[in-house]
Amino acid sequence: MPYLQSPAIEAVSYDERAHVLRAKFRADGKVVAYENVPLHVYDSLIFADSIGDFFRDNIEGSYPARELRSRTA
């Protein structure tokens, strides 16, 4: 699970078989699973110049999301 240099997102993980991206947010520790995310979108997020901007522009609101009970990505 890569920890990110981002003020908004602490860490992400990706399940290649299920195409699920999990993101842990710094502000509240909330963990959200985003479904049907292609691997190339995850890869682009990890290497984005601005992780927060990429996340807002390409993931948030674009894929079905659900908050997880666990506070770990």
Sequence and secondary structure as in RCSB ss.txt:
>XXXX:A:sequence
MPYLQSPAIEAVSYDERAHVLRAKFRADGKVVAYENVPLHVYDSLIFADSIGDFFRDNIEGSYPARELRSRTA
>XXXX:A:secstr
  B S SSEEEEEEETTTTEEEEEETTT  EEEE S  HHHHHHHHT SSHHHHHHHHTTTTS EEE SSS  
